Amino acid sequence: MSSSLTEILLPHRPTDVPSPAAVTEGDHHSLFVVLDAVPDPLDPRGRRYPLVSILSVAVCAVLAGACTFAAITDWVRDQDRSVWGRLGFTDRVPAATTVWRLLIRIDAEVLSAVLARWLRSRATPVKVAGRRWRLVIAVDGKVERGARLADGRQVHLLSAYDTSTGVVLAQVQIAAKSNEIPAFTPLLQRVAAQLGSLKDVLVVADALHAQTGHAELLAAAGGHLMVAVKGNQPTLFAQLKALPWAQIPVGDQTRETGHGRKETRTVKAVTIQTPDGLGFPHAQQAVRITRTRTIKGRTTRETAYMTVSLPAEQAQPADLGTWARSEWHIENRLHYIRDVTLREDAHQARTGNGPAVFATLRNTSIGYHRTNVQPTSPKPPDALTTAHTTSSTP
């Protein structure tokens, strides 16, 4: 197994070596090939370094733990000349200002789509478990606390996270003086472009997205919505709370013990698709999840209400409990790692598309390492001609 992250860059070759006669199917998934789809924002006159080389350096450096634009430059300067050649450079590498000036002008949403396609192409296909298994996409927003734009606003990004592979399928930046609600539609449009369709996909989201427009959008696309309901929808919340939960039997109950904590999760669900059902479009079931936690002898109880657009025969209480927990994956397995491991909130990016571009690079790093954890197919004999070569974590 190679220890160099640059193995994933092939089939790029030094400029003085002729290109191979044909590109293999595996080569079509290489990072250099997919990054060639990113438009170059710079004037071609005076261009000194290939765009794909600088973007590949950025990806590899963040994979290796770089947390700032300066660290990206430090990473490539620390490589030897043979690595420079494989990255597309000759006798020199770009200065820190060159890397920074380019990355802050890259279209962050295009870069996110391109890198998501690359990660999905190299990920091991998920094995479908059970007839009710379905693809679950968690949607949530995150504020870049250290990043501020010229007008003083903090950068707010909305992401769609594939809970089965750990890959961020799409990411959009929320417009000024707006919130996550209007950004939901363009985000789902990008997810549909990535997957080919939203048919049978389940989107899980927090209470902010308990919006009739979101439910209508997914229903029209053949998808489904599972969303928490809180006080921001007082009428719907009151309807859910007033259901005769005491008369509804427990559908599923799980108990977990660990880290000094005992937790019991009880799921109840009831069909509500009746003439007098809830005033929320396409809602098929109402769900109540009660979480009882005991930590150091102190017991707390929390009740959450949700709606889902799947009927009971396609979504049993055990499924609903699992899917509800999937909504937290984007917090625990993505946002937390970006903050703690990759120090996102400490990064004071303030110019152009820099904050969104760097968030995309962090998403790619996390998704890349998660796909490496999954079982992979046997490595072909010649690792230098395949894009599926894995590399050890630096």
N, C-alpha and C positions, 0 to 999 in steps of 0.2 A: 504494500500500500504506500503510495507516494505521500511524502510529508509536505509537498509544495502545493499551495492553493492555485498556482498558475496552471496546473494540469487541466482545470476546467475551462481554460481559455481556448483550447484547440478547437478547430483546425487552423487557427491563425499561424502563419509561418513568417520567418524573417523575410524582408523584401527581396533579398538576393537569392532566395530559393524558389524555384518554379512551383506553382500550385499543382496539386494532384489533378489528374485528369477528371476524376469524378468525386463527388462529395457523397459520402455514405449517409444512410438514414440517421445513424447516430450523430454524425457531424451536424446535421440540421438543428440539433438541440444545443449546440455549443453556445457559450456566452458571447463570443465574438460575432456569431451569425445573428443572434437575436438583437444584440445591441446596435447592429447596423440599421435597424428600423427606426432608431431614435433620430429625429431631425437635428442637424447641427445649427445652433443659433448664431454662430460666428460667421463673419464675412470670409469667403474662401481666399481672398487676397491676404497674403501674409500668414496663412495658417501653417503652423510648424509641426503640430502633432495630430495624429489621427484621433477623431472623436472616440471611436470604439476603444482605443488604447487607454485614454484617460478615464472613460467610464468603467472599463474593466479594472483599472487600478483602484478606482473608488470602491467597487464591489469587493475585490479581494482584500483590500486594506480593512474594510469594515468587518468582513468575515474573520479577519485576524485580530479584531478588537479595537480598531481605530475609532475614536469617538469624536474627532474634530476634523475640520478641513486640513489643518496643519499636520495632524497625525497621518492623514492619507499620504501627504507628500513625504513625510519621514519614512513611511513604510516602503515606498518605492525606492527612495534613495538608499535604503539599507540593503536592497537586493543587489546581487552581482550582475555583471554585464550580460551573462547568458540569459538571465531572467528578463532583463531589459529588452533583449532581442525578441524573446517570446511574447513580450507585451507589445511589441511593435515599435520600440524606440531603438535608436542606433547608439550614438556616442553621448547622448545627453537625455535627461528626463525633465519634465516640466517643473517650473518653479512653483512655489506654494500659491503665489498670486494668480498664476495661469490656471491651476486646478480650481481655485476658488471662483475665479471670474467665469469659468465655463459652467461649473455645477450650479451656480445660482441662477443661470439663465436657461437651463434645461427645462423642458416641459415635464413637471413632476408627475402628472397623470399618465402621460405617454410612457414615461420610464417605469411607472408602477405596473402598467399593463404588460409591457414587454418582459419585465423581470418575473412577473407572476406566471406568464406563459412558459418561461424557461424553467421555473421551479416545478410547475405542474408536469412538464414534459419529462423531467427526471425523477419524479416521485413514483414510488411503487403504487400501482393501482390498489385502491382500498377494497378489501374483500367484503362483499355484502353479507351481513349476518342477520338472518331471519327475514321473513317476508314483509315485515313492517319497517325494515331499515330504510332510511332515506338520508340524503345529503342535507346537513344542517349548517346554515351560514349564520354566524353571530355578527350583529351590527352594533357598533358602539363608537362614541367619539372620545377624543383625547385632546386636552389642551397642552401645548408645548410651553411649559411654564417659563423656561429660560429664553424663549424666542419671542421677540417683539418686532413688529414691522415699523416702518417709518412713522406712522401715525400713533404709535404706542399700543396698538392692539396686540394681544397674544394670538398666536397661530392656533387654530382649532381645526383638527382633521377628523374626518369620519371614515371608518374602515369597515370592510366586510371580510370576515375571517372564516376560512374553511376549517371547521372543527375536526374534520377527519384527517387532514394532512398537515395542519399548522401553517398553511400558506395564506397570506393576505391576497385576496383575489382582486380587490380594488380599493382605492383610497382617493378621497376628494377633499379639497380644502374648502372650508365653509366661508362664504362671502362675508364681507364687512357688514356689520349691523344686521346680522341674520343669525340663524341657529341651525341645529341639525335637521329640523323637519323639512325645509325645502331641499336640503342636500340628499335626502333619502332617495328620491327618484333618479337623479343622475348617477348615484352610486349603484343602484340596482341595475340601471341600464348598462353600466360597465361590467357588472357581474354577469349579466346575460350575454354580453359580447364575449366574455372570457369562457363561459361554460357552453355557449351555443344556444342555451335556453334556460328559463327558470322553471320549466315544467317539473312538478313533483318536488321541487326544492322547498325546504322549510327554513324560513327566516325567523330567528329569535332575536328579540330586542327588548330594551327596558321601557318603562312606562311613558317616556317622552314620545315614543313612536306608536302609541295607541291612537292612531289617526285613521279616520275613515278612508282618506285618500291612499294611505299605504295599503290598507286591506284591499281596496279596489284595484290598485296597481298590480298586486301579486295575483289576485284572482284572475284578472284579465290575461296574465302571462302564464297561468296554469300552476302557479306556486301557492304556498301557504304561509300564513303568519301566525306566530305564537308570541304574544306580547303581554307583559305585566300591566296591570291596571292599578293606578293610585289616585290620589286626590286631584291630579290635573284633569281627570275626567270624572267629575263628581257624580253625574247621573249614572254613568256606567258602573262606577265603583260602588255606589249605593245599591244598584241592582244585583251586582255580584254578591255583595255582603249580605243582602236580604234573602238569598236563596236558602232553602231549608237544609243547611249543611248537617245539622244534628241527625236528620233522618237518612242521610246518604251514607251508605257503608264505605268503609275504608277500602280504597282500591289498591294501594301499594304502601308498604312501610319498610324503610331501610334504617339500619342502625350502624353507626361507625364509631370506632374508638381510636384515638391517636393524638399525639402531641398534647397530652393532658386534657383532652376534651372528649366528651361523649355527645353524640348528636343523633337524634331521631328525626327522620323526615317522613311525614305522613301525607299521602296524596289522595285527594278525593276529586272525582270528576263527574259531571252530569251533562247529559245532552240538553241543549237549549234551542235547537232548531225547531221551534214551534211558532204558531201564529202570534203568541205572546212572548216570544223570545227576547233576547237582549237587543238594544238599539245599536248594535255594532255590526256592520256588514260582514256577511259570510262567516260569522261566528257559529261554530258547530257545538263546541263544548265549553263549559265554564269549569275552571280548575281552582282548587284551593290547596295550597301546600303549607303545612304547619311544620316549622323547624323548632325543635326543642333542644337546647344546648345546655350542658352542665360543665362548667369550668371552675376548678378549685372549689367545688361544693356549691357554687352559685348557679342556679338554673334560670334561663331566660327562654321566652317563647316568642316566635315571630310568625305572623300569618301573611302569606302572599296570595293575591288573586290574579288569575290570568285567563285569557281567552285563546282559543286555537281554532283554526278553520278546518281542522281535520275531524271527520266523524269518528265515533267510538271504535268502529271495526278497523280503522286504520291507525288509531292512536289510543292504546290502552294506558291505564294509569302509570304502569311501570315505564312506558315509553315517555309519557309526559314528564315524569320526574327526571328522567335522564336528559331530555331535551332542555328542561328548565335550567339544569346545571350547566348545560353547554353554553348558555349565555355568559357564564362567568369565565369561560376559557379565554375569551379575548382580553379580559382583565388580567387573569393570572398567568397566562402563557405567552402573552404578547406585550401588553402595556407595562406590566410590572418589570419584565425583563428589559424593555427599552429604558425604563427609568433607572433601575438598580444596577444591572450589569453593563449596559451601554451608556449610562449616565446622560440620558436624553435631556432631562430637566435642567441639568447643569450647563448644557450647551447653549450659549447665547448667540445663536445664528439670527441675524437681523436683516439680511439683505436679499431682495428678490425672492426666488423660489427656493433659497437655501434650506429653510426649515423643513419644507415638504419633501425636498429631494433627499435630505439626510434621513428623514423618517422612513422613506422608501428603502434606502440602503440598509437601515436597521431591520426593517421588516424582512428584507431579502436574506440578511444574515441569519435571523432566527429561523425563517422557513427553510433555508439551506441546511442548517444543522439538524432541524427536526426531520427533514426527509432523509438525512444520512442515518438517523436512528432506525428508520424503517428497514425491513428486510429488502435487500437488493438482489438483482439477478447476478449470476456469476460474471466476473470480469473477463472480457475477451483477452486473448493472448497479448495483443499489442495495445497497451494503454495509451499510446500517443495518438491514436486515431479514433478515440471515442470520447463523447461528451459525458458519458456516465461514470467516468472514473471518480471515485470518492477520495477524499483527502482527510487526513487526521486533523482534529481540532488543534489549533496552534496553542 
